[in-house]
Amino acid sequence: METFQRYRMEIDLRRRSYTPPVLPEGYFIEKWSPTLVDAHATAHYMSFRDEIDARLFENFRTYKG
């Protein structure tokens, strides 16, 4: 049996002011929309599929999560 230490990072963004980041050319920030679900699922899967979390959670291991 393997065990893994899990850490959780949280920050309350409602009480935080910040300067919007300068993004590289061709990048932009977009408000969330349900039309982005497929793109998000692809990015999520590609980001986590080979990480240790994928060994623990099926939603990181498969595209359909």
CHARMM-style PDB file with segment names, atoms N, HN, CA, C and O in Angstrom:
ATOM      1  N   MET     1       0.839  -1.171   0.000  1.00  0.00      PROA
ATOM      2  CA  MET     1       0.000   0.000   0.000  1.00  0.00      PROA
ATOM      3  C   MET     1       0.889   1.242   0.000  1.00  0.00      PROA
ATOM      4  O   MET     1       1.858   1.339   0.753  1.00  0.00      PROA
ATOM      5  N   GLU     2       0.530   2.182  -0.864  1.00  0.00      PROA
ATOM      6  HN  GLU     2      -0.257   2.104  -1.476  1.00  0.00      PROA
ATOM      7  CA  GLU     2       1.233   3.454  -0.893  1.00  0.00      PROA
ATOM      8  C   GLU     2       0.354   4.514  -0.250  1.00  0.00      PROA
ATOM      9  O   GLU     2      -0.870   4.475  -0.376  1.00  0.00      PROA
ATOM     10  N   THR     3       0.972   5.451   0.431  1.00  0.00      PROA
ATOM     11  HN  THR     3       1.966   5.483   0.534  1.00  0.00      PROA
ATOM     12  CA  THR     3       0.230   6.586   0.961  1.00  0.00      PROA
ATOM     13  C   THR     3       0.838   7.870   0.411  1.00  0.00      PROA
ATOM     14  O   THR     3       2.025   7.921   0.088  1.00  0.00      PROA
ATOM     15  N   PHE     4       0.028   8.883   0.312  1.00  0.00      PROA
ATOM     16  HN  PHE     4      -0.936   8.842   0.574  1.00  0.00      PROA
ATOM     17  CA  PHE     4       0.463  10.161  -0.235  1.00  0.00      PROA
ATOM     18  C   PHE     4      -0.015  11.285   0.674  1.00  0.00      PROA
ATOM     19  O   PHE     4      -1.177  11.314   1.079  1.00  0.00      PROA
ATOM     20  N   GLN     5       0.873  12.196   0.987  1.00  0.00      PROA
ATOM     21  HN  GLN     5       1.817  12.173   0.658  1.00  0.00      PROA
ATOM     22  CA  GLN     5       0.494  13.384   1.742  1.00  0.00      PROA
ATOM     23  C   GLN     5      -0.207  14.354   0.801  1.00  0.00      PROA
ATOM     24  O   GLN     5       0.328  14.685  -0.257  1.00  0.00      PROA
ATOM     25  N   ARG     6      -1.381  14.804   1.169  1.00  0.00      PROA
ATOM     26  HN  ARG     6      -1.816  14.534   2.029  1.00  0.00      PROA
ATOM     27  CA  ARG     6      -2.142  15.727   0.331  1.00  0.00      PROA
ATOM     28  C   ARG     6      -2.122  17.118   0.953  1.00  0.00      PROA
ATOM     29  O   ARG     6      -2.270  17.266   2.166  1.00  0.00      PROA
ATOM     30  N   TYR     7      -1.940  18.117   0.128  1.00  0.00      PROA
ATOM     31  HN  TYR     7      -1.820  17.996  -0.857  1.00  0.00      PROA
ATOM     32  CA  TYR     7      -1.954  19.502   0.575  1.00  0.00      PROA
ATOM     33  C   TYR     7      -3.047  20.241  -0.177  1.00  0.00      PROA
ATOM     34  O   TYR     7      -3.318  19.957  -1.344  1.00  0.00      PROA
ATOM     35  N   ARG     8      -3.651  21.164   0.483  1.00  0.00      PROA
ATOM     36  HN  ARG     8      -3.431  21.395   1.431  1.00  0.00      PROA
ATOM     37  CA  ARG     8      -4.703  21.950  -0.151  1.00  0.00      PROA
ATOM     38  C   ARG     8      -4.353  23.425   0.018  1.00  0.00      PROA
ATOM     39  O   ARG     8      -4.085  23.891   1.126  1.00  0.00      PROA
ATOM     40  N   MET     9      -4.360  24.138  -1.080  1.00  0.00      PROA
ATOM     41  HN  MET     9      -4.578  23.760  -1.979  1.00  0.00      PROA
ATOM     42  CA  MET     9      -4.103  25.572  -1.028  1.00  0.00      PROA
ATOM     43  C   MET     9      -5.407  26.310  -1.277  1.00  0.00      PROA
ATOM     44  O   MET     9      -6.134  26.009  -2.223  1.00  0.00      PROA
ATOM     45  N   GLU    10      -5.689  27.265  -0.430  1.00  0.00      PROA
ATOM     46  HN  GLU    10      -5.098  27.509   0.339  1.00  0.00      PROA
ATOM     47  CA  GLU    10      -6.903  28.054  -0.582  1.00  0.00      PROA
ATOM     48  C   GLU    10      -6.592  29.525  -0.358  1.00  0.00      PROA
ATOM     49  O   GLU    10      -5.731  29.874   0.449  1.00  0.00      PROA
ATOM     50  N   ILE    11      -7.291  30.366  -1.068  1.00  0.00      PROA
ATOM     51  HN  ILE    11      -7.990  30.082  -1.724  1.00  0.00      PROA
ATOM     52  CA  ILE    11      -7.174  31.804  -0.881  1.00  0.00      PROA
ATOM     53  C   ILE    11      -8.535  32.424  -1.201  1.00  0.00      PROA
ATOM     54  O   ILE    11      -9.178  32.050  -2.182  1.00  0.00      PROA
ATOM     55  N   ASP    12      -8.963  33.360  -0.378  1.00  0.00      PROA
ATOM     56  HN  ASP    12      -8.440  33.664   0.419  1.00  0.00      PROA
ATOM     57  CA  ASP    12     -10.231  34.040  -0.601  1.00  0.00      PROA
ATOM     58  C   ASP    12      -9.989  35.198  -1.564  1.00  0.00      PROA
ATOM     59  O   ASP    12      -9.485  36.245  -1.158  1.00  0.00      PROA
ATOM     60  N   LEU    13     -10.336  35.023  -2.812  1.00  0.00      PROA
ATOM     61  HN  LEU    13     -10.746  34.173  -3.142  1.00  0.00      PROA
ATOM     62  CA  LEU    13     -10.090  36.039  -3.826  1.00  0.00      PROA
ATOM     63  C   LEU    13     -11.072  37.210  -3.752  1.00  0.00      PROA
ATOM     64  O   LEU    13     -10.845  38.247  -4.376  1.00  0.00      PROA
ATOM     65  N   ARG    14     -12.148  37.055  -3.003  1.00  0.00      PROA
ATOM     66  HN  ARG    14     -12.332  36.214  -2.496  1.00  0.00      PROA
ATOM     67  CA  ARG    14     -13.125  38.144  -2.892  1.00  0.00      PROA
ATOM     68  C   ARG    14     -12.565  39.333  -2.121  1.00  0.00      PROA
ATOM     69  O   ARG    14     -12.998  40.466  -2.332  1.00  0.00      PROA
ATOM     70  N   ARG    15     -11.622  39.092  -1.245  1.00  0.00      PROA
ATOM     71  HN  ARG    15     -11.270  38.172  -1.074  1.00  0.00      PROA
ATOM     72  CA  ARG    15     -11.064  40.162  -0.424  1.00  0.00      PROA
ATOM     73  C   ARG    15      -9.661  40.551  -0.867  1.00  0.00      PROA
ATOM     74  O   ARG    15      -8.889  41.108  -0.086  1.00  0.00      PROA
ATOM     75  N   ARG    16      -9.343  40.267  -2.076  1.00  0.00      PROA
ATOM     76  HN  ARG    16      -9.970  39.815  -2.710  1.00  0.00      PROA
ATOM     77  CA  ARG    16      -7.990  40.505  -2.556  1.00  0.00      PROA
ATOM     78  C   ARG    16      -8.040  41.410  -3.788  1.00  0.00      PROA
ATOM     79  O   ARG    16      -8.837  41.195  -4.701  1.00  0.00      PROA
ATOM     80  N   SER    17      -7.185  42.412  -3.795  1.00  0.00      PROA
ATOM     81  HN  SER    17      -6.537  42.587  -3.053  1.00  0.00      PROA
ATOM     82  CA  SER    17      -7.078  43.232  -4.997  1.00  0.00      PROA
ATOM     83  C   SER    17      -5.742  42.909  -5.657  1.00  0.00      PROA
ATOM     84  O   SER    17      -4.753  42.629  -4.981  1.00  0.00      PROA
ATOM     85  N   TYR    18      -5.731  42.949  -6.930  1.00  0.00      PROA
ATOM     86  HN  TYR    18      -6.535  43.177  -7.480  1.00  0.00      PROA
ATOM     87  CA  TYR    18      -4.510  42.623  -7.653  1.00  0.00      PROA
ATOM     88  C   TYR    18      -4.506  43.320  -9.003  1.00  0.00      PROA
ATOM     89  O   TYR    18      -5.545  43.723  -9.526  1.00  0.00      PROA
ATOM     90  N   THR    19      -3.324  43.445  -9.540  1.00  0.00      PROA
ATOM     91  HN  THR    19      -2.480  43.118  -9.115  1.00  0.00      PROA
ATOM     92  CA  THR    19      -3.162  44.003 -10.873  1.00  0.00      PROA
ATOM     93  C   THR    19      -3.280  42.859 -11.874  1.00  0.00      PROA
ATOM     94  O   THR    19      -2.605  41.841 -11.726  1.00  0.00      PROA
ATOM     95  N   PRO    20      -4.122  43.009 -12.882  1.00  0.00      PROA
ATOM     96  CA  PRO    20      -4.231  41.933 -13.880  1.00  0.00      PROA
ATOM     97  C   PRO    20      -2.859  41.616 -14.473  1.00  0.00      PROA
ATOM     98  O   PRO    20      -2.063  42.524 -14.712  1.00  0.00      PROA
ATOM     99  N   PRO    21      -2.579  40.346 -14.711  1.00  0.00      PROA
ATOM    100  CA  PRO    21      -1.272  39.961 -15.237  1.00  0.00      PROA
ATOM    101  C   PRO    21      -1.072  40.412 -16.686  1.00  0.00      PROA
ATOM    102  O   PRO    21      -2.033  40.598 -17.432  1.00  0.00      PROA
ATOM    103  N   VAL    22       0.167  40.580 -17.056  1.00  0.00      PROA
ATOM    104  HN  VAL    22       0.948  40.430 -16.450  1.00  0.00      PROA
ATOM    105  CA  VAL    22       0.518  40.844 -18.449  1.00  0.00      PROA
ATOM    106  C   VAL    22       0.652  39.471 -19.105  1.00  0.00      PROA
ATOM    107  O   VAL    22       1.464  38.650 -18.679  1.00  0.00      PROA
ATOM    108  N   LEU    23      -0.130  39.234 -20.121  1.00  0.00      PROA
ATOM    109  HN  LEU    23      -0.789  39.901 -20.467  1.00  0.00      PROA
ATOM    110  CA  LEU    23      -0.152  37.925 -20.773  1.00  0.00      PROA
ATOM    111  C   LEU    23       0.716  37.927 -22.021  1.00  0.00      PROA
ATOM    112  O   LEU    23       0.863  38.953 -22.684  1.00  0.00      PROA
ATOM    113  N   PRO    24       1.293  36.766 -22.339  1.00  0.00      PROA
ATOM    114  CA  PRO    24       2.072  36.671 -23.584  1.00  0.00      PROA
ATOM    115  C   PRO    24       1.177  36.937 -24.800  1.00  0.00      PROA
ATOM    116  O   PRO    24      -0.042  36.776 -24.735  1.00  0.00      PROA
ATOM    117  N   GLU    25       1.781  37.333 -25.867  1.00  0.00      PROA
ATOM    118  HN  GLU    25       2.771  37.464 -25.920  1.00  0.00      PROA
ATOM    119  CA  GLU    25       1.044  37.596 -27.099  1.00  0.00      PROA
ATOM    120  C   GLU    25       0.239  36.362 -27.501  1.00  0.00      PROA
ATOM    121  O   GLU    25       0.746  35.241 -27.476  1.00  0.00      PROA
ATOM    122  N   GLY    26      -0.992  36.580 -27.864  1.00  0.00      PROA
ATOM    123  HN  GLY    26      -1.404  37.491 -27.884  1.00  0.00      PROA
ATOM    124  CA  GLY    26      -1.860  35.488 -28.293  1.00  0.00      PROA
ATOM    125  C   GLY    26      -2.679  34.880 -27.161  1.00  0.00      PROA
ATOM    126  O   GLY    26      -3.546  34.044 -27.417  1.00  0.00      PROA
ATOM    127  N   TYR    27      -2.426  35.280 -25.912  1.00  0.00      PROA
ATOM    128  HN  TYR    27      -1.722  35.960 -25.705  1.00  0.00      PROA
ATOM    129  CA  TYR    27      -3.171  34.775 -24.764  1.00  0.00      PROA
ATOM    130  C   TYR    27      -4.164  35.831 -24.304  1.00  0.00      PROA
ATOM    131  O   TYR    27      -3.940  37.028 -24.484  1.00  0.00      PROA
ATOM    132  N   PHE    28      -5.256  35.381 -23.712  1.00  0.00      PROA
ATOM    133  HN  PHE    28      -5.438  34.408 -23.565  1.00  0.00      PROA
ATOM    134  CA  PHE    28      -6.243  36.309 -23.182  1.00  0.00      PROA
ATOM    135  C   PHE    28      -6.993  35.619 -22.051  1.00  0.00      PROA
ATOM    136  O   PHE    28      -7.022  34.392 -21.959  1.00  0.00      PROA
ATOM    137  N   ILE    29      -7.594  36.432 -21.198  1.00  0.00      PROA
ATOM    138  HN  ILE    29      -7.570  37.429 -21.273  1.00  0.00      PROA
ATOM    139  CA  ILE    29      -8.422  35.913 -20.115  1.00  0.00      PROA
ATOM    140  C   ILE    29      -9.863  35.993 -20.582  1.00  0.00      PROA
ATOM    141  O   ILE    29     -10.311  37.015 -21.102  1.00  0.00      PROA
ATOM    142  N   GLU    30     -10.575  34.899 -20.389  1.00  0.00      PROA
ATOM    143  HN  GLU    30     -10.211  34.069 -19.967  1.00  0.00      PROA
ATOM    144  CA  GLU    30     -11.960  34.834 -20.848  1.00  0.00      PROA
ATOM    145  C   GLU    30     -12.860  34.445 -19.692  1.00  0.00      PROA
ATOM    146  O   GLU    30     -12.521  33.560 -18.907  1.00  0.00      PROA
ATOM    147  N   LYS    31     -13.994  35.093 -19.584  1.00  0.00      PROA
ATOM    148  HN  LYS    31     -14.270  35.812 -20.222  1.00  0.00      PROA
ATOM    149  CA  LYS    31     -14.985  34.752 -18.570  1.00  0.00      PROA
ATOM    150  C   LYS    31     -15.488  33.328 -18.829  1.00  0.00      PROA
ATOM    151  O   LYS    31     -15.668  32.923 -19.978  1.00  0.00      PROA
ATOM    152  N   TRP    32     -15.713  32.577 -17.748  1.00  0.00      PROA
ATOM    153  HN  TRP    32     -15.567  32.906 -16.815  1.00  0.00      PROA
ATOM    154  CA  TRP    32     -16.180  31.199 -17.897  1.00  0.00      PROA
ATOM    155  C   TRP    32     -17.525  31.155 -18.603  1.00  0.00      PROA
ATOM    156  O   TRP    32     -18.401  31.991 -18.382  1.00  0.00      PROA
ATOM    157  N   SER    33     -17.656  30.156 -19.454  1.00  0.00      PROA
ATOM    158  HN  SER    33     -16.945  29.477 -19.633  1.00  0.00      PROA
ATOM    159  CA  SER    33     -18.893  29.907 -20.178  1.00  0.00      PROA
ATOM    160  C   SER    33     -19.028  28.397 -20.362  1.00  0.00      PROA
ATOM    161  O   SER    33     -18.021  27.715 -20.558  1.00  0.00      PROA
ATOM    162  N   PRO    34     -20.224  27.868 -20.305  1.00  0.00      PROA
ATOM    163  CA  PRO    34     -20.411  26.435 -20.532  1.00  0.00      PROA
ATOM    164  C   PRO    34     -19.855  25.963 -21.879  1.00  0.00      PROA
ATOM    165  O   PRO    34     -19.567  24.778 -22.042  1.00  0.00      PROA
ATOM    166  N   THR    35     -19.702  26.867 -22.837  1.00  0.00      PROA
ATOM    167  HN  THR    35     -19.936  27.830 -22.704  1.00  0.00      PROA
ATOM    168  CA  THR    35     -19.141  26.460 -24.133  1.00  0.00      PROA
ATOM    169  C   THR    35     -17.661  26.085 -24.018  1.00  0.00      PROA
ATOM    170  O   THR    35     -17.092  25.528 -24.957  1.00  0.00      PROA
ATOM    171  N   LEU    36     -17.038  26.383 -22.883  1.00  0.00      PROA
ATOM    172  HN  LEU    36     -17.500  26.835 -22.120  1.00  0.00      PROA
ATOM    173  CA  LEU    36     -15.618  26.079 -22.684  1.00  0.00      PROA
ATOM    174  C   LEU    36     -15.374  24.714 -22.029  1.00  0.00      PROA
ATOM    175  O   LEU    36     -14.225  24.337 -21.800  1.00  0.00      PROA
ATOM    176  N   VAL    37     -16.437  23.980 -21.729  1.00  0.00      PROA
ATOM    177  HN  VAL    37     -17.371  24.286 -21.916  1.00  0.00      PROA
ATOM    178  CA  VAL    37     -16.297  22.708 -21.013  1.00  0.00      PROA
ATOM    179  C   VAL    37     -15.369  21.741 -21.752  1.00  0.00      PROA
ATOM    180  O   VAL    37     -14.488  21.155 -21.123  1.00  0.00      PROA
ATOM    181  N   ASP    38     -15.533  21.558 -23.040  1.00  0.00      PROA
ATOM    182  HN  ASP    38     -16.249  22.033 -23.551  1.00  0.00      PROA
ATOM    183  CA  ASP    38     -14.695  20.612 -23.784  1.00  0.00      PROA
ATOM    184  C   ASP    38     -13.233  21.032 -23.788  1.00  0.00      PROA
ATOM    185  O   ASP    38     -12.350  20.196 -23.597  1.00  0.00      PROA
ATOM    186  N   ALA    39     -12.969  22.309 -24.001  1.00  0.00      PROA
ATOM    187  HN  ALA    39     -13.687  22.988 -24.156  1.00  0.00      PROA
ATOM    188  CA  ALA    39     -11.587  22.802 -23.984  1.00  0.00      PROA
ATOM    189  C   ALA    39     -10.980  22.636 -22.594  1.00  0.00      PROA
ATOM    190  O   ALA    39      -9.810  22.277 -22.461  1.00  0.00      PROA
ATOM    191  N   HSD    40     -11.773  22.896 -21.568  1.00  0.00      PROA
ATOM    192  HN  HSD    40     -12.723  23.188 -21.676  1.00  0.00      PROA
ATOM    193  CA  HSD    40     -11.290  22.734 -20.191  1.00  0.00      PROA
ATOM    194  C   HSD    40     -10.991  21.267 -19.902  1.00  0.00      PROA
ATOM    195  O   HSD    40      -9.963  20.947 -19.304  1.00  0.00      PROA
ATOM    196  N   ALA    41     -11.875  20.383 -20.320  1.00  0.00      PROA
ATOM    197  HN  ALA    41     -12.710  20.643 -20.806  1.00  0.00      PROA
ATOM    198  CA  ALA    41     -11.664  18.948 -20.092  1.00  0.00      PROA
ATOM    199  C   ALA    41     -10.382  18.476 -20.767  1.00  0.00      PROA
ATOM    200  O   ALA    41      -9.637  17.685 -20.189  1.00  0.00      PROA
ATOM    201  N   THR    42     -10.118  18.941 -21.962  1.00  0.00      PROA
ATOM    202  HN  THR    42     -10.723  19.584 -22.432  1.00  0.00      PROA
ATOM    203  CA  THR    42      -8.889  18.573 -22.674  1.00  0.00      PROA
ATOM    204  C   THR    42      -7.664  19.079 -21.928  1.00  0.00      PROA
ATOM    205  O   THR    42      -6.713  18.329 -21.709  1.00  0.00      PROA
ATOM    206  N   ALA    43      -7.684  20.342 -21.539  1.00  0.00      PROA
ATOM    207  HN  ALA    43      -8.456  20.952 -21.716  1.00  0.00      PROA
ATOM    208  CA  ALA    43      -6.540  20.921 -20.817  1.00  0.00      PROA
ATOM    209  C   ALA    43      -6.332  20.221 -19.482  1.00  0.00      PROA
ATOM    210  O   ALA    43      -5.193  19.961 -19.096  1.00  0.00      PROA
ATOM    211  N   HSD    44      -7.405  19.915 -18.777  1.00  0.00      PROA
ATOM    212  HN  HSD    44      -8.330  20.126 -19.091  1.00  0.00      PROA
ATOM    213  CA  HSD    44      -7.341  19.234 -17.477  1.00  0.00      PROA
ATOM    214  C   HSD    44      -6.724  17.848 -17.635  1.00  0.00      PROA
ATOM    215  O   HSD    44      -5.817  17.474 -16.891  1.00  0.00      PROA
ATOM    216  N   TYR    45      -7.216  17.103 -18.595  1.00  0.00      PROA
ATOM    217  HN  TYR    45      -7.953  17.407 -19.200  1.00  0.00      PROA
ATOM    218  CA  TYR    45      -6.691  15.754 -18.840  1.00  0.00      PROA
ATOM    219  C   TYR    45      -5.218  15.797 -19.238  1.00  0.00      PROA
ATOM    220  O   TYR    45      -4.412  15.041 -18.695  1.00  0.00      PROA
ATOM    221  N   MET    46      -4.859  16.662 -20.170  1.00  0.00      PROA
ATOM    222  HN  MET    46      -5.514  17.275 -20.611  1.00  0.00      PROA
ATOM    223  CA  MET    46      -3.476  16.737 -20.637  1.00  0.00      PROA
ATOM    224  C   MET    46      -2.533  17.188 -19.512  1.00  0.00      PROA
ATOM    225  O   MET    46      -1.366  16.794 -19.492  1.00  0.00      PROA
ATOM    226  N   SER    47      -3.022  17.998 -18.593  1.00  0.00      PROA
ATOM    227  HN  SER    47      -3.969  18.318 -18.610  1.00  0.00      PROA
ATOM    228  CA  SER    47      -2.193  18.496 -17.501  1.00  0.00      PROA
ATOM    229  C   SER    47      -1.938  17.454 -16.425  1.00  0.00      PROA
ATOM    230  O   SER    47      -0.852  17.426 -15.845  1.00  0.00      PROA
ATOM    231  N   PHE    48      -2.912  16.598 -16.143  1.00  0.00      PROA
ATOM    232  HN  PHE    48      -3.794  16.621 -16.614  1.00  0.00      PROA
ATOM    233  CA  PHE    48      -2.822  15.708 -14.994  1.00  0.00      PROA
ATOM    234  C   PHE    48      -2.662  14.229 -15.320  1.00  0.00      PROA
ATOM    235  O   PHE    48      -2.413  13.436 -14.412  1.00  0.00      PROA
ATOM    236  N   ARG    49      -2.795  13.835 -16.563  1.00  0.00      PROA
ATOM    237  HN  ARG    49      -2.997  14.479 -17.300  1.00  0.00      PROA
ATOM    238  CA  ARG    49      -2.839  12.405 -16.896  1.00  0.00      PROA
ATOM    239  C   ARG    49      -1.617  11.617 -16.443  1.00  0.00      PROA
ATOM    240  O   ARG    49      -1.756  10.439 -16.113  1.00  0.00      PROA
ATOM    241  N   ASP    50      -0.440  12.205 -16.411  1.00  0.00      PROA
ATOM    242  HN  ASP    50      -0.328  13.162 -16.679  1.00  0.00      PROA
ATOM    243  CA  ASP    50       0.771  11.487 -16.008  1.00  0.00      PROA
ATOM    244  C   ASP    50       1.275  11.896 -14.627  1.00  0.00      PROA
ATOM    245  O   ASP    50       2.394  11.550 -14.250  1.00  0.00      PROA
ATOM    246  N   GLU    51       0.468  12.621 -13.880  1.00  0.00      PROA
ATOM    247  HN  GLU    51      -0.441  12.902 -14.187  1.00  0.00      PROA
ATOM    248  CA  GLU    51       0.874  13.079 -12.554  1.00  0.00      PROA
ATOM    249  C   GLU    51       0.468  12.064 -11.489  1.00  0.00      PROA
ATOM    250  O   GLU    51      -0.331  11.164 -11.748  1.00  0.00      PROA
ATOM    251  N   ILE    52       1.024  12.217 -10.298  1.00  0.00      PROA
ATOM    252  HN  ILE    52       1.673  12.948 -10.088  1.00  0.00      PROA
ATOM    253  CA  ILE    52       0.748  11.283  -9.213  1.00  0.00      PROA
ATOM    254  C   ILE    52      -0.738  11.261  -8.863  1.00  0.00      PROA
ATOM    255  O   ILE    52      -1.264  10.219  -8.472  1.00  0.00      PROA
ATOM    256  N   ASP    53      -1.420  12.397  -9.000  1.00  0.00      PROA
ATOM    257  HN  ASP    53      -0.992  13.244  -9.318  1.00  0.00      PROA
ATOM    258  CA  ASP    53      -2.853  12.439  -8.703  1.00  0.00      PROA
ATOM    259  C   ASP    53      -3.649  11.480  -9.588  1.00  0.00      PROA
ATOM    260  O   ASP    53      -4.694  10.984  -9.169  1.00  0.00      PROA
ATOM    261  N   ALA    54      -3.180  11.218 -10.778  1.00  0.00      PROA
ATOM    262  HN  ALA    54      -2.331  11.621 -11.119  1.00  0.00      PROA
ATOM    263  CA  ALA    54      -3.878  10.295 -11.681  1.00  0.00      PROA
ATOM    264  C   ALA    54      -3.869   8.871 -11.128  1.00  0.00      PROA
ATOM    265  O   ALA    54      -4.757   8.077 -11.435  1.00  0.00      PROA
ATOM    266  N   ARG    55      -2.885   8.558 -10.330  1.00  0.00      PROA
ATOM    267  HN  ARG    55      -2.163   9.203 -10.080  1.00  0.00      PROA
ATOM    268  CA  ARG    55      -2.848   7.235  -9.703  1.00  0.00      PROA
ATOM    269  C   ARG    55      -3.885   7.133  -8.596  1.00  0.00      PROA
ATOM    270  O   ARG    55      -4.318   6.037  -8.242  1.00  0.00      PROA
ATOM    271  N   LEU    56      -4.281   8.270  -8.053  1.00  0.00      PROA
ATOM    272  HN  LEU    56      -3.929   9.161  -8.340  1.00  0.00      PROA
ATOM    273  CA  LEU    56      -5.218   8.287  -6.938  1.00  0.00      PROA
ATOM    274  C   LEU    56      -6.660   8.516  -7.369  1.00  0.00      PROA
ATOM    275  O   LEU    56      -7.584   7.973  -6.764  1.00  0.00      PROA
ATOM    276  N   PHE    57      -6.854   9.309  -8.402  1.00  0.00      PROA
ATOM    277  HN  PHE    57      -6.104   9.750  -8.894  1.00  0.00      PROA
ATOM    278  CA  PHE    57      -8.206   9.728  -8.784  1.00  0.00      PROA
ATOM    279  C   PHE    57      -8.452   9.485 -10.265  1.00  0.00      PROA
ATOM    280  O   PHE    57      -7.707   9.972 -11.116  1.00  0.00      PROA
ATOM    281  N   GLU    58      -9.502   8.728 -10.565  1.00  0.00      PROA
ATOM    282  HN  GLU    58     -10.107   8.332  -9.874  1.00  0.00      PROA
ATOM    283  CA  GLU    58      -9.816   8.415 -11.955  1.00  0.00      PROA
ATOM    284  C   GLU    58     -10.125   9.670 -12.769  1.00  0.00      PROA
ATOM    285  O   GLU    58      -9.841   9.713 -13.966  1.00  0.00      PROA
ATOM    286  N   ASN    59     -10.702  10.688 -12.138  1.00  0.00      PROA
ATOM    287  HN  ASN    59     -10.933  10.653 -11.166  1.00  0.00      PROA
ATOM    288  CA  ASN    59     -11.056  11.895 -12.904  1.00  0.00      PROA
ATOM    289  C   ASN    59      -9.820  12.597 -13.454  1.00  0.00      PROA
ATOM    290  O   ASN    59      -9.950  13.410 -14.369  1.00  0.00      PROA
ATOM    291  N   PHE    60      -8.625  12.317 -12.933  1.00  0.00      PROA
ATOM    292  HN  PHE    60      -8.519  11.657 -12.190  1.00  0.00      PROA
ATOM    293  CA  PHE    60      -7.388  12.852 -13.495  1.00  0.00      PROA
ATOM    294  C   PHE    60      -6.784  11.897 -14.521  1.00  0.00      PROA
ATOM    295  O   PHE    60      -5.933  12.296 -15.315  1.00  0.00      PROA
ATOM    296  N   ARG    61      -7.217  10.654 -14.506  1.00  0.00      PROA
ATOM    297  HN  ARG    61      -7.909  10.330 -13.861  1.00  0.00      PROA
ATOM    298  CA  ARG    61      -6.599   9.618 -15.321  1.00  0.00      PROA
ATOM    299  C   ARG    61      -7.266   9.445 -16.683  1.00  0.00      PROA
ATOM    300  O   ARG    61      -6.626   9.010 -17.640  1.00  0.00      PROA
ATOM    301  N   THR    62      -8.546   9.784 -16.768  1.00  0.00      PROA
ATOM    302  HN  THR    62      -9.066  10.137 -15.990  1.00  0.00      PROA
ATOM    303  CA  THR    62      -9.276   9.581 -18.012  1.00  0.00      PROA
ATOM    304  C   THR    62      -9.805  10.908 -18.552  1.00  0.00      PROA
ATOM    305  O   THR    62     -10.026  11.854 -17.796  1.00  0.00      PROA
ATOM    306  N   TYR    63     -10.000  10.962 -19.842  1.00  0.00      PROA
ATOM    307  HN  TYR    63      -9.820  10.193 -20.456  1.00  0.00      PROA
ATOM    308  CA  TYR    63     -10.502  12.188 -20.467  1.00  0.00      PROA
ATOM    309  C   TYR    63     -11.889  12.559 -19.947  1.00  0.00      PROA
ATOM    310  O   TYR    63     -12.167  13.729 -19.687  1.00  0.00      PROA
ATOM    311  N   LYS    64     -12.748  11.569 -19.798  1.00  0.00      PROA
ATOM    312  HN  LYS    64     -12.522  10.618 -20.009  1.00  0.00      PROA
ATOM    313  CA  LYS    64     -14.120  11.847 -19.364  1.00  0.00      PROA
ATOM    314  C   LYS    64     -14.198  12.159 -17.876  1.00  0.00      PROA
ATOM    315  O   LYS    64     -15.177  12.743 -17.410  1.00  0.00      PROA
ATOM    316  N   GLY    65     -13.150  11.762 -17.116  1.00  0.00      PROA
ATOM    317  HN  GLY    65     -12.355  11.287 -17.494  1.00  0.00      PROA
ATOM    318  CA  GLY    65     -13.026  12.080 -15.699  1.00  0.00      PROA
ATOM    319  C   GLY    65     -14.292  11.891 -14.969  1.00  0.00      PROA
ATOM    320  OT1 GLY    65     -14.349  12.119 -13.761  1.00  0.00      PROA
TER     321      GLY     65
END
